[in-house]
């Protein structure tokens, strides 16, 4: 099937020890298509939801509404590592084993609009160089705390004897879950490290919708490439929609800026919208700007 004919999003379940690039490379071989991109990188240790875009849907990569994320993370108290996860070198240990009540008391400090110092082993750039590159050189530098938003942390299956358990986190883009665990452990006085991470929601896709690479390969063989691709507007479900009639569809496609009353919005309503043309065709993402409704990203043509 040609790249022109196939377009949309593939909800992939990325396996542990795969990089996001590994997934893209494998799908290029399965689909025989070059134009593929992913939304929301997952570290090799992590697994779970990875949206992969095919054909003209790759335009979505830079406009995804990927603010909201959900994770299930394993944690262990009593050890601190240089990477803040179990793959790193242990740099501190403690025999303290906090109970559930002690943990519950500190969790509110990590929910809401909070500050977080990005870990040294991260892709954050400082002075034009990624932090993990500096870390691999044995260097540790001062990092500025960044604003993040955590909507909730729920502890599950905590075993005090083993000082380990699972937690469910709802947060926004830019949050490092391993740093949350590290910081919670530090406040408890025992240290903490992340032992596993599964992303269960991202960019409008839930983990139950996702397919592993092996399943994708079999479905493509048995049912065709279309069977694994979802319409790209599924990733923009959190946006309200604007429906255009035949005349306005033509104007919009020709780059004409529409008046607020033509699209049924207030002039000061600048929230992004899914835009559909006459007949239900998904045209792209638009918003009011300076009193006019304009296209932000087109997906037609």
Secondary structure, 3 states (H helix, E strand, C coil): CCCCCCCEEEEEEECCCCCHHHHHHHHHHHHCCCCEEEECCCCCCCEEEEEEEEHHHHHHHHCCCCCEEEEEEEEEECEEECCCECCCCEEEECCCCCCHHHHHHHHHHHCEEEEEECCCCCCCEECCEEHHHHHHCCCCCCCCEEEEEEEEEEEEEEECCCCEEEEEEEEECCCCHHHHHHHHHHHHCCCEEEEEEEEEEECCEEHHHCECHHHHHHHHHHHCHHHHCECHHHHHCCCEEEECCHHHHHHHHCCCCEEHHHHCCCCCCCCCEEEECCCCCEEEEEEEECCEEEEEEECCC
